[in-house]
Amino acid sequence: MERLAKVEKAKSLLNNTSLLKTKQRRFFIKQTSKDKYELDQRKIEVAAKYDGFLAIATNTSLSATTVLENYKHLYKIEHSFRTFKSHLETRPMFH
């Protein structure tokens, strides 16, 4: 789904080339000449191989199973922060 959304965004960016100087790396666009851009089909095919996979990078010595179990509980922590900040009307906290 994310790949398809990026392809659609890339197609819309091709219509507005002024935005491409800064955003072309994030989307599947390649520069063919000074002012010419097109969809990079090779990047799209490479990204398609990883559809459905989730990659998590960590710098801990915990086992992969433990890391994945803890990652699944992350939404509870984020929900708690969101609830805490909205009820107390605190300023934004970045952690």
Biopython code that builds the backbone (N, CA, C, O; Angstrom):
import numpy as np
from Bio.PDB.StructureBuilder import StructureBuilder

atoms = [
    (1, "MET", "N", (0.814, -1.197, 0.000)),
    (1, "MET", "CA", (0.000, 0.000, 0.000)),
    (1, "MET", "C", (0.857, 1.261, 0.000)),
    (1, "MET", "O", (0.582, 2.209, -0.735)),
    (2, "GLU", "N", (1.898, 1.263, 0.829)),
    (2, "GLU", "CA", (2.743, 2.451, 0.908)),
    (2, "GLU", "C", (3.458, 2.681, -0.421)),
    (2, "GLU", "O", (3.608, 3.820, -0.863)),
    (3, "ARG", "N", (3.895, 1.597, -1.051)),
    (3, "ARG", "CA", (4.582, 1.725, -2.334)),
    (3, "ARG", "C", (3.644, 2.302, -3.383)),
    (3, "ARG", "O", (4.042, 3.170, -4.161)),
    (4, "LEU", "N", (2.413, 1.832, -3.410)),
    (4, "LEU", "CA", (1.451, 2.346, -4.391)),
    (4, "LEU", "C", (1.158, 3.821, -4.157)),
    (4, "LEU", "O", (0.996, 4.580, -5.112)),
    (5, "ALA", "N", (1.090, 4.232, -2.901)),
    (5, "ALA", "CA", (0.857, 5.645, -2.592)),
    (5, "ALA", "C", (2.041, 6.488, -3.052)),
    (5, "ALA", "O", (1.860, 7.602, -3.545)),
    (6, "LYS", "N", (3.260, 5.955, -2.892)),
    (6, "LYS", "CA", (4.436, 6.700, -3.343)),
    (6, "LYS", "C", (4.481, 6.805, -4.863)),
    (6, "LYS", "O", (4.906, 7.829, -5.399)),
    (7, "VAL", "N", (4.052, 5.772, -5.552)),
    (7, "VAL", "CA", (4.011, 5.828, -7.019)),
    (7, "VAL", "C", (3.001, 6.879, -7.469)),
    (7, "VAL", "O", (3.270, 7.649, -8.392)),
    (8, "GLU", "N", (1.840, 6.910, -6.818)),
    (8, "GLU", "CA", (0.834, 7.925, -7.169)),
    (8, "GLU", "C", (1.356, 9.332, -6.893)),
    (8, "GLU", "O", (1.140, 10.244, -7.691)),
    (9, "LYS", "N", (2.043, 9.511, -5.762)),
    (9, "LYS", "CA", (2.617, 10.815, -5.428)),
    (9, "LYS", "C", (3.686, 11.198, -6.449)),
    (9, "LYS", "O", (3.785, 12.359, -6.845)),
    (10, "ALA", "N", (4.482, 10.222, -6.870)),
    (10, "ALA", "CA", (5.517, 10.485, -7.871)),
    (10, "ALA", "C", (4.898, 10.947, -9.178)),
    (10, "ALA", "O", (5.409, 11.860, -9.825)),
    (11, "LYS", "N", (3.798, 10.316, -9.564)),
    (11, "LYS", "CA", (3.122, 10.729, -10.799)),
    (11, "LYS", "C", (2.609, 12.158, -10.695)),
    (11, "LYS", "O", (2.673, 12.912, -11.666)),
    (12, "SER", "N", (2.105, 12.534, -9.532)),
    (12, "SER", "CA", (1.627, 13.909, -9.376)),
    (12, "SER", "C", (2.792, 14.892, -9.323)),
    (12, "SER", "O", (2.671, 16.024, -9.792)),
    (13, "LEU", "N", (3.928, 14.462, -8.750)),
    (13, "LEU", "CA", (5.093, 15.349, -8.727)),
    (13, "LEU", "C", (5.686, 15.563, -10.109)),
    (13, "LEU", "O", (6.267, 16.614, -10.378)),
    (14, "LEU", "N", (5.548, 14.585, -10.979)),
    (14, "LEU", "CA", (6.060, 14.746, -12.346)),
    (14, "LEU", "C", (5.351, 15.870, -13.079)),
    (14, "LEU", "O", (5.898, 16.442, -14.022)),
    (15, "ASN", "N", (4.140, 16.190, -12.654)),
    (15, "ASN", "CA", (3.406, 17.306, -13.254)),
    (15, "ASN", "C", (3.869, 18.649, -12.717)),
    (15, "ASN", "O", (3.648, 19.674, -13.362)),
    (16, "ASN", "N", (4.507, 18.670, -11.551)),
    (16, "ASN", "CA", (4.988, 19.904, -10.939)),
    (16, "ASN", "C", (6.487, 19.743, -10.672)),
    (16, "ASN", "O", (6.888, 19.394, -9.562)),
    (17, "THR", "N", (7.301, 19.993, -11.675)),
    (17, "THR", "CA", (8.740, 19.714, -11.585)),
    (17, "THR", "C", (9.481, 20.642, -10.636)),
    (17, "THR", "O", (10.636, 20.370, -10.306)),
    (18, "SER", "N", (8.871, 21.713, -10.191)),
    (18, "SER", "CA", (9.564, 22.618, -9.269)),
    (18, "SER", "C", (9.792, 21.958, -7.910)),
    (18, "SER", "O", (10.741, 22.312, -7.209)),
    (19, "LEU", "N", (8.952, 21.019, -7.530)),
    (19, "LEU", "CA", (9.102, 20.327, -6.252)),
    (19, "LEU", "C", (10.076, 19.144, -6.323)),
    (19, "LEU", "O", (10.462, 18.602, -5.288)),
    (20, "LEU", "N", (10.464, 18.750, -7.505)),
    (20, "LEU", "CA", (11.266, 17.542, -7.659)),
    (20, "LEU", "C", (12.704, 17.681, -7.202)),
    (20, "LEU", "O", (13.328, 16.673, -6.872)),
    (21, "LYS", "N", (13.241, 18.846, -7.168)),
    (21, "LYS", "CA", (14.643, 19.025, -6.757)),
    (21, "LYS", "C", (14.880, 18.491, -5.355)),
    (21, "LYS", "O", (15.938, 17.926, -5.080)),
    (22, "THR", "N", (13.921, 18.659, -4.473)),
    (22, "THR", "CA", (14.102, 18.252, -3.079)),
    (22, "THR", "C", (13.479, 16.907, -2.754)),
    (22, "THR", "O", (13.876, 16.271, -1.777)),
    (23, "LYS", "N", (12.514, 16.455, -3.542)),
    (23, "LYS", "CA", (11.750, 15.266, -3.167)),
    (23, "LYS", "C", (12.001, 14.046, -4.035)),
    (23, "LYS", "O", (11.430, 12.993, -3.753)),
    (24, "GLN", "N", (12.809, 14.126, -5.058)),
    (24, "GLN", "CA", (12.907, 13.016, -5.995)),
    (24, "GLN", "C", (13.485, 11.756, -5.360)),
    (24, "GLN", "O", (13.160, 10.653, -5.799)),
    (25, "ARG", "N", (14.334, 11.885, -4.338)),
    (25, "ARG", "CA", (14.927, 10.702, -3.725)),
    (25, "ARG", "C", (13.913, 9.907, -2.917)),
    (25, "ARG", "O", (14.029, 8.687, -2.805)),
    (26, "ARG", "N", (12.914, 10.591, -2.352)),
    (26, "ARG", "CA", (11.932, 9.912, -1.513)),
    (26, "ARG", "C", (10.903, 9.145, -2.332)),
    (26, "ARG", "O", (10.221, 8.266, -1.804)),
    (27, "PHE", "N", (10.787, 9.461, -3.582)),
    (27, "PHE", "CA", (9.795, 8.817, -4.428)),
    (27, "PHE", "C", (10.518, 8.100, -5.561)),
    (27, "PHE", "O", (11.738, 8.206, -5.685)),
    (28, "PHE", "N", (9.793, 7.390, -6.364)),
    (28, "PHE", "CA", (10.372, 6.573, -7.421)),
    (28, "PHE", "C", (10.562, 7.395, -8.688)),
    (28, "PHE", "O", (9.952, 7.115, -9.720)),
    (29, "ILE", "N", (11.413, 8.409, -8.602)),
    (29, "ILE", "CA", (11.640, 9.315, -9.727)),
    (29, "ILE", "C", (13.130, 9.379, -10.003)),
    (29, "ILE", "O", (13.940, 9.428, -9.077)),
    (30, "LYS", "N", (13.490, 9.377, -11.284)),
    (30, "LYS", "CA", (14.893, 9.558, -11.647)),
    (30, "LYS", "C", (15.006, 10.717, -12.626)),
    (30, "LYS", "O", (14.090, 11.013, -13.393)),
    (31, "GLN", "N", (16.154, 11.353, -12.567)),
    (31, "GLN", "CA", (16.412, 12.490, -13.436)),
    (31, "GLN", "C", (17.108, 11.978, -14.679)),
    (31, "GLN", "O", (18.172, 11.366, -14.580)),
    (32, "THR", "N", (16.528, 12.216, -15.859)),
    (32, "THR", "CA", (17.108, 11.723, -17.105)),
    (32, "THR", "C", (17.980, 12.763, -17.780)),
    (32, "THR", "O", (18.933, 12.413, -18.476)),
    (33, "SER", "N", (17.674, 14.022, -17.589)),
    (33, "SER", "CA", (18.506, 15.118, -18.085)),
    (33, "SER", "C", (18.325, 16.278, -17.131)),
    (33, "SER", "O", (17.727, 16.120, -16.067)),
    (34, "LYS", "N", (18.831, 17.437, -17.495)),
    (34, "LYS", "CA", (18.809, 18.568, -16.563)),
    (34, "LYS", "C", (17.418, 18.881, -16.031)),
    (34, "LYS", "O", (17.250, 19.074, -14.827)),
    (35, "ASP", "N", (16.438, 18.934, -16.890)),
    (35, "ASP", "CA", (15.084, 19.287, -16.471)),
    (35, "ASP", "C", (14.056, 18.211, -16.807)),
    (35, "ASP", "O", (12.860, 18.497, -16.862)),
    (36, "LYS", "N", (14.504, 16.984, -17.030)),
    (36, "LYS", "CA", (13.597, 15.895, -17.378)),
    (36, "LYS", "C", (13.620, 14.841, -16.288)),
    (36, "LYS", "O", (14.686, 14.427, -15.830)),
    (37, "TYR", "N", (12.441, 14.410, -15.879)),
    (37, "TYR", "CA", (12.292, 13.387, -14.848)),
    (37, "TYR", "C", (11.316, 12.330, -15.351)),
    (37, "TYR", "O", (10.448, 12.602, -16.180)),
    (38, "GLU", "N", (11.481, 11.115, -14.825)),
    (38, "GLU", "CA", (10.543, 10.050, -15.146)),
    (38, "GLU", "C", (10.504, 9.048, -14.003)),
    (38, "GLU", "O", (11.369, 9.057, -13.126)),
    (39, "LEU", "N", (9.491, 8.179, -14.019)),
    (39, "LEU", "CA", (9.387, 7.136, -12.995)),
    (39, "LEU", "C", (10.549, 6.163, -13.147)),
    (39, "LEU", "O", (10.914, 5.784, -14.260)),
    (40, "ASP", "N", (11.121, 5.767, -12.025)),
    (40, "ASP", "CA", (12.221, 4.807, -12.019)),
    (40, "ASP", "C", (11.632, 3.415, -11.768)),
    (40, "ASP", "O", (11.411, 3.019, -10.624)),
    (41, "GLN", "N", (11.383, 2.688, -12.852)),
    (41, "GLN", "CA", (10.743, 1.382, -12.758)),
    (41, "GLN", "C", (11.606, 0.379, -11.978)),
    (41, "GLN", "O", (11.068, -0.503, -11.308)),
    (42, "ARG", "N", (12.927, 0.504, -12.057)),
    (42, "ARG", "CA", (13.818, -0.406, -11.340)),
    (42, "ARG", "C", (13.618, -0.264, -9.833)),
    (42, "ARG", "O", (13.553, -1.268, -9.123)),
    (43, "LYS", "N", (13.520, 0.969, -9.337)),
    (43, "LYS", "CA", (13.286, 1.199, -7.907)),
    (43, "LYS", "C", (11.934, 0.654, -7.471)),
    (43, "LYS", "O", (11.798, 0.120, -6.370)),
    (44, "ILE", "N", (10.947, 0.789, -8.325)),
    (44, "ILE", "CA", (9.613, 0.281, -8.008)),
    (44, "ILE", "C", (9.636, -1.238, -7.900)),
    (44, "ILE", "O", (9.019, -1.804, -6.998)),
    (45, "GLU", "N", (10.342, -1.904, -8.812)),
    (45, "GLU", "CA", (10.435, -3.365, -8.775)),
    (45, "GLU", "C", (11.194, -3.846, -7.540)),
    (45, "GLU", "O", (10.810, -4.842, -6.927)),
    (46, "VAL", "N", (12.275, -3.141, -7.169)),
    (46, "VAL", "CA", (13.037, -3.522, -5.974)),
    (46, "VAL", "C", (12.182, -3.353, -4.731)),
    (46, "VAL", "O", (12.198, -4.209, -3.846)),
    (47, "ALA", "N", (11.438, -2.264, -4.654)),
    (47, "ALA", "CA", (10.584, -2.019, -3.493)),
    (47, "ALA", "C", (9.450, -3.037, -3.422)),
    (47, "ALA", "O", (9.002, -3.380, -2.328)),
    (48, "ALA", "N", (8.984, -3.521, -4.557)),
    (48, "ALA", "CA", (7.886, -4.492, -4.578)),
    (48, "ALA", "C", (8.294, -5.810, -3.927)),
    (48, "ALA", "O", (7.445, -6.521, -3.390)),
    (49, "LYS", "N", (9.583, -6.142, -3.969)),
    (49, "LYS", "CA", (10.051, -7.390, -3.349)),
    (49, "LYS", "C", (9.861, -7.385, -1.843)),
    (49, "LYS", "O", (9.743, -8.444, -1.228)),
    (50, "TYR", "N", (9.830, -6.193, -1.241)),
    (50, "TYR", "CA", (9.746, -6.084, 0.210)),
    (50, "TYR", "C", (8.343, -5.774, 0.713)),
    (50, "TYR", "O", (8.161, -5.496, 1.899)),
    (51, "ASP", "N", (7.353, -5.818, -0.164)),
    (51, "ASP", "CA", (5.976, -5.588, 0.264)),
    (51, "ASP", "C", (5.568, -6.647, 1.281)),
    (51, "ASP", "O", (5.789, -7.840, 1.067)),
    (52, "GLY", "N", (4.981, -6.213, 2.372)),
    (52, "GLY", "CA", (4.510, -7.137, 3.390)),
    (52, "GLY", "C", (5.530, -7.450, 4.468)),
    (52, "GLY", "O", (5.217, -8.168, 5.418)),
    (53, "PHE", "N", (6.743, -6.929, 4.345)),
    (53, "PHE", "CA", (7.768, -7.168, 5.349)),
    (53, "PHE", "C", (7.925, -5.938, 6.226)),
    (53, "PHE", "O", (7.768, -4.810, 5.758)),
    (54, "LEU", "N", (8.233, -6.155, 7.496)),
    (54, "LEU", "CA", (8.490, -5.073, 8.434)),
    (54, "LEU", "C", (9.921, -5.206, 8.923)),
    (54, "LEU", "O", (10.295, -6.255, 9.447)),
    (55, "ALA", "N", (10.717, -4.184, 8.768)),
    (55, "ALA", "CA", (12.106, -4.216, 9.215)),
    (55, "ALA", "C", (12.240, -3.351, 10.460)),
    (55, "ALA", "O", (11.800, -2.201, 10.484)),
    (56, "ILE", "N", (12.852, -3.917, 11.489)),
    (56, "ILE", "CA", (13.078, -3.190, 12.728)),
    (56, "ILE", "C", (14.569, -3.247, 13.023)),
    (56, "ILE", "O", (15.145, -4.331, 13.110)),
    (57, "ALA", "N", (15.192, -2.093, 13.176)),
    (57, "ALA", "CA", (16.611, -2.027, 13.515)),
    (57, "ALA", "C", (16.738, -1.703, 14.996)),
    (57, "ALA", "O", (16.008, -0.862, 15.519)),
    (58, "THR", "N", (17.661, -2.369, 15.665)),
    (58, "THR", "CA", (17.851, -2.144, 17.087)),
    (58, "THR", "C", (19.331, -2.249, 17.425)),
    (58, "THR", "O", (20.109, -2.855, 16.687)),
    (59, "ASN", "N", (19.706, -1.656, 18.541)),
    (59, "ASN", "CA", (21.104, -1.712, 18.968)),
    (59, "ASN", "C", (21.215, -2.425, 20.320)),
    (59, "ASN", "O", (22.053, -2.068, 21.147)),
    (60, "THR", "N", (20.385, -3.411, 20.535)),
    (60, "THR", "CA", (20.354, -4.124, 21.797)),
    (60, "THR", "C", (20.808, -5.569, 21.604)),
    (60, "THR", "O", (20.867, -6.065, 20.479)),
    (61, "SER", "N", (21.122, -6.222, 22.689)),
    (61, "SER", "CA", (21.552, -7.615, 22.601)),
    (61, "SER", "C", (20.393, -8.577, 22.863)),
    (61, "SER", "O", (20.612, -9.778, 23.014)),
    (62, "LEU", "N", (19.177, -8.067, 22.919)),
    (62, "LEU", "CA", (18.002, -8.916, 23.121)),
    (62, "LEU", "C", (17.772, -9.790, 21.892)),
    (62, "LEU", "O", (18.220, -9.468, 20.792)),
    (63, "SER", "N", (17.070, -10.892, 22.096)),
    (63, "SER", "CA", (16.765, -11.773, 20.971)),
    (63, "SER", "C", (15.730, -11.108, 20.066)),
    (63, "SER", "O", (15.011, -10.199, 20.481)),
    (64, "ALA", "N", (15.672, -11.576, 18.833)),
    (64, "ALA", "CA", (14.717, -11.019, 17.867)),
    (64, "ALA", "C", (13.285, -11.209, 18.347)),
    (64, "ALA", "O", (12.444, -10.332, 18.151)),
    (65, "THR", "N", (13.004, -12.333, 18.965)),
    (65, "THR", "CA", (11.659, -12.603, 19.469)),
    (65, "THR", "C", (11.262, -11.595, 20.539)),
    (65, "THR", "O", (10.145, -11.079, 20.527)),
    (66, "THR", "N", (12.173, -11.315, 21.462)),
    (66, "THR", "CA", (11.893, -10.356, 22.535)),
    (66, "THR", "C", (11.674, -8.958, 21.974)),
    (66, "THR", "O", (10.764, -8.249, 22.404)),
    (67, "VAL", "N", (12.497, -8.565, 21.027)),
    (67, "VAL", "CA", (12.365, -7.242, 20.416)),
    (67, "VAL", "C", (11.003, -7.114, 19.729)),
    (67, "VAL", "O", (10.329, -6.096, 19.880)),
    (68, "LEU", "N", (10.601, -8.124, 18.986)),
    (68, "LEU", "CA", (9.313, -8.073, 18.291)),
    (68, "LEU", "C", (8.140, -8.056, 19.264)),
    (68, "LEU", "O", (7.153, -7.357, 19.032)),
    (69, "GLU", "N", (8.238, -8.813, 20.342)),
    (69, "GLU", "CA", (7.168, -8.794, 21.349)),
    (69, "GLU", "C", (7.026, -7.410, 21.975)),
    (69, "GLU", "O", (5.912, -6.922, 22.165)),
    (70, "ASN", "N", (8.149, -6.785, 22.291)),
    (70, "ASN", "CA", (8.103, -5.443, 22.880)),
    (70, "ASN", "C", (7.619, -4.411, 21.874)),
    (70, "ASN", "O", (6.917, -3.469, 22.242)),
    (71, "TYR", "N", (7.985, -4.578, 20.610)),
    (71, "TYR", "CA", (7.550, -3.637, 19.579)),
    (71, "TYR", "C", (6.031, -3.666, 19.430)),
    (71, "TYR", "O", (5.409, -2.635, 19.175)),
    (72, "LYS", "N", (5.441, -4.841, 19.588)),
    (72, "LYS", "CA", (3.983, -4.960, 19.470)),
    (72, "LYS", "C", (3.262, -4.163, 20.553)),
    (72, "LYS", "O", (2.114, -3.764, 20.359)),
    (73, "HIS", "N", (3.912, -3.928, 21.683)),
    (73, "HIS", "CA", (3.298, -3.180, 22.782)),
    (73, "HIS", "C", (3.540, -1.670, 22.676)),
    (73, "HIS", "O", (3.065, -0.903, 23.514)),
    (74, "LEU", "N", (4.264, -1.256, 21.667)),
    (74, "LEU", "CA", (4.577, 0.162, 21.497)),
    (74, "LEU", "C", (3.317, 1.007, 21.338)),
    (74, "LEU", "O", (3.265, 2.137, 21.824)),
    (75, "TYR", "N", (2.313, 0.476, 20.670)),
    (75, "TYR", "CA", (1.092, 1.257, 20.458)),
    (75, "TYR", "C", (0.434, 1.627, 21.786)),
    (75, "TYR", "O", (-0.175, 2.691, 21.899)),
    (76, "LYS", "N", (0.551, 0.756, 22.793)),
    (76, "LYS", "CA", (-0.023, 1.064, 24.111)),
    (76, "LYS", "C", (0.678, 2.259, 24.743)),
    (76, "LYS", "O", (0.035, 3.123, 25.339)),
    (77, "ILE", "N", (1.981, 2.300, 24.610)),
    (77, "ILE", "CA", (2.760, 3.415, 25.158)),
    (77, "ILE", "C", (2.395, 4.708, 24.432)),
    (77, "ILE", "O", (2.169, 5.737, 25.070)),
    (78, "GLU", "N", (2.337, 4.660, 23.100)),
    (78, "GLU", "CA", (1.990, 5.853, 22.334)),
    (78, "GLU", "C", (0.573, 6.320, 22.654)),
    (78, "GLU", "O", (0.326, 7.522, 22.751)),
    (79, "HIS", "N", (-0.350, 5.393, 22.816)),
    (79, "HIS", "CA", (-1.723, 5.749, 23.168)),
    (79, "HIS", "C", (-1.765, 6.413, 24.553)),
    (79, "HIS", "O", (-2.505, 7.374, 24.763)),
    (80, "SER", "N", (-0.976, 5.899, 25.480)),
    (80, "SER", "CA", (-0.933, 6.489, 26.827)),
    (80, "SER", "C", (-0.416, 7.922, 26.776)),
    (80, "SER", "O", (-0.981, 8.803, 27.425)),
    (81, "PHE", "N", (0.650, 8.168, 26.015)),
    (81, "PHE", "CA", (1.177, 9.528, 25.884)),
    (81, "PHE", "C", (0.134, 10.450, 25.259)),
    (81, "PHE", "O", (-0.049, 11.581, 25.708)),
    (82, "ARG", "N", (-0.539, 9.970, 24.235)),
    (82, "ARG", "CA", (-1.543, 10.785, 23.555)),
    (82, "ARG", "C", (-2.670, 11.146, 24.520)),
    (82, "ARG", "O", (-3.116, 12.292, 24.558)),
    (83, "THR", "N", (-3.127, 10.171, 25.294)),
    (83, "THR", "CA", (-4.190, 10.409, 26.263)),
    (83, "THR", "C", (-3.729, 11.374, 27.347)),
    (83, "THR", "O", (-4.451, 12.299, 27.719)),
    (84, "PHE", "N", (-2.556, 11.154, 27.832)),
    (84, "PHE", "CA", (-1.989, 11.998, 28.890)),
    (84, "PHE", "C", (-1.894, 13.451, 28.426)),
    (84, "PHE", "O", (-2.296, 14.364, 29.147)),
    (85, "LYS", "N", (-1.367, 13.662, 27.233)),
    (85, "LYS", "CA", (-1.189, 15.020, 26.732)),
    (85, "LYS", "C", (-2.520, 15.693, 26.429)),
    (85, "LYS", "O", (-2.652, 16.898, 26.644)),
    (86, "SER", "N", (-3.504, 14.959, 25.940)),
    (86, "SER", "CA", (-4.766, 15.591, 25.565)),
    (86, "SER", "C", (-5.610, 15.955, 26.792)),
    (86, "SER", "O", (-6.262, 16.999, 26.797)),
    (87, "HIS", "N", (-5.609, 15.126, 27.814)),
    (87, "HIS", "CA", (-6.427, 15.416, 28.991)),
    (87, "HIS", "C", (-5.835, 16.524, 29.853)),
    (87, "HIS", "O", (-6.576, 17.299, 30.458)),
    (88, "LEU", "N", (-4.542, 16.605, 29.914)),
    (88, "LEU", "CA", (-3.924, 17.635, 30.742)),
    (88, "LEU", "C", (-3.618, 18.914, 29.971)),
    (88, "LEU", "O", (-3.197, 19.913, 30.553)),
    (89, "GLU", "N", (-3.834, 18.874, 28.654)),
    (89, "GLU", "CA", (-3.564, 20.024, 27.796)),
    (89, "GLU", "C", (-2.151, 20.540, 28.000)),
    (89, "GLU", "O", (-1.937, 21.730, 28.230)),
    (90, "THR", "N", (-1.199, 19.638, 27.915)),
    (90, "THR", "CA", (0.210, 20.004, 28.060)),
    (90, "THR", "C", (0.773, 20.424, 26.719)),
    (90, "THR", "O", (0.179, 20.187, 25.667)),
    (91, "ARG", "N", (1.915, 21.042, 26.784)),
    (91, "ARG", "CA", (2.628, 21.402, 25.559)),
    (91, "ARG", "C", (3.152, 20.130, 24.901)),
    (91, "ARG", "O", (3.236, 19.093, 25.559)),
    (92, "PRO", "N", (3.503, 20.185, 23.636)),
    (92, "PRO", "CA", (4.030, 18.992, 22.978)),
    (92, "PRO", "C", (5.312, 18.491, 23.647)),
    (92, "PRO", "O", (6.197, 19.270, 24.000)),
    (93, "MET", "N", (5.380, 17.184, 23.807)),
    (93, "MET", "CA", (6.584, 16.547, 24.364)),
    (93, "MET", "C", (7.202, 15.700, 23.259)),
    (93, "MET", "O", (6.510, 14.932, 22.591)),
    (94, "PHE", "N", (8.473, 15.842, 23.080)),
    (94, "PHE", "CA", (9.192, 15.033, 22.095)),
    (94, "PHE", "C", (10.113, 14.097, 22.842)),
    (94, "PHE", "O", (10.960, 14.538, 23.619)),
    (95, "HIS", "N", (9.955, 12.837, 22.616)),
    (95, "HIS", "CA", (10.766, 11.845, 23.326)),
    (95, "HIS", "C", (11.457, 10.947, 22.355)),
    (95, "HIS", "O", (12.188, 10.045, 22.761)),
]
sb = StructureBuilder()
sb.init_structure("model")
sb.init_model(0)
sb.init_chain("A")
sb.init_seg("    ")
for serial, (resi, resn, name, xyz) in enumerate(atoms, 1):
    if name == "N":
        sb.init_residue(resn, " ", resi, " ")
    sb.init_atom(name, np.array(xyz, "f"), 0.0, 1.0, " ", f" {name:<3s}", serial, name[0])
structure = sb.get_structure()
